[in-house]
Amino acid sequence: MIQHAGLYASVNTLRGVAMDGRVPIFSMIGLLSREKDRDPRESRHSMVRYCEPLLDVFGVPHARLEGPDDVHLIPEYYRLAQKRRGPAAVLVGLETA
């Protein structure tokens, strides 16, 4: 579990360990300051706005937890990281309970 700033700080580790080293790493990434009324990619906050595009650049499968109905994505993406022997993530920015 990390905040989005932690994702940016750990990019080299993500690449070296999870991708090149093929170590399954499941991350829950908090989108601090996510606005409820707009898509994260349209956020006024650059740390929120660039999180998904960064994961896309590295080919990291990811999903958003947008509410209680999305909590099932946590075990799904955990298993995906194990299956693909690499990174997978869920982004938490809205209330899920």
N, C-alpha and C positions, 0 to 999 in steps of 0.2 A: 504494500500500500504506500503510494507516494502522491505527492502533489504534482501538478503539471511542471513546476520548476525542477523537480527531481528528475523527470523524464529528460528535460533538456540537459541537465547536468550529467546524466548517465548515458548519453548517446554512444560514446566510444565503448563503454562496457556492454551496452545492448548489442552493438555490432560484433565485438570481439568474443564475448562469452555466449550470448544467446544465439546469434546468427552463425558466426564462423565456427564456434565451438559446439554448436548444436545442443545447447543446454536448454531444456524446457524452462522458461521463465514466464510465469503468469503475473500480470500487474493489474492492480486496481489503481487507476489514476484519477485523483480528484481534480475537478475543474473549478478551482477557487474563483469566485466572482462571475460564474456563469449566469447570464441573464436568462430568466425564465421565458421571456417574450421573444427570443431570437435564437436562431440556429447558432451553435458554437462557432461555425466557420464564418459567421457574420458578426461575431462579438466585437465590442469596442475595445476589449482587452486582448492584446497581442498574444499573451501566454495561453489564453483559451483558444483564440482564433487559429493559431499555428499547430496546436497539439495533434489534431487528426491528420493534417497534411504531412507532418513529420512522420507519423506512423505509416502513412501511405508511401512515402518516399522509401522507407526501409522495408516495405512489404509486410508490416506487422498486422495480422488480422485483429480487428478491434470492433467493439460495439458500444453503444451508449446505454447507460441505465437511466431511463427517463421517468421511471415510476415503479410502483410495486409489481406491475405485470412483467417487468424486465429482469427481476431478480434471478430468474432461471438461467440467465445468460452467464452468471458467475461460474457455476459448475461446467457449463458447456465450453466456455473459453478456457477454463483450467484444463479440461480434458483435451482441448484442441492443442494447447501448448505441449502437453505430454505426447500426443499423437504425432505432431509435426517435428518434435524435438527442436523447439525454438520458441520465440516469443509470441505471446498473445495477450490482449489487454481488454479491459472494460473501463470505460470512462464514466465517472460518477460526478454529476454536476447538479442533479435535481434530487429532491427527496424521494426515497425509495420505500418509505414506510409510512 
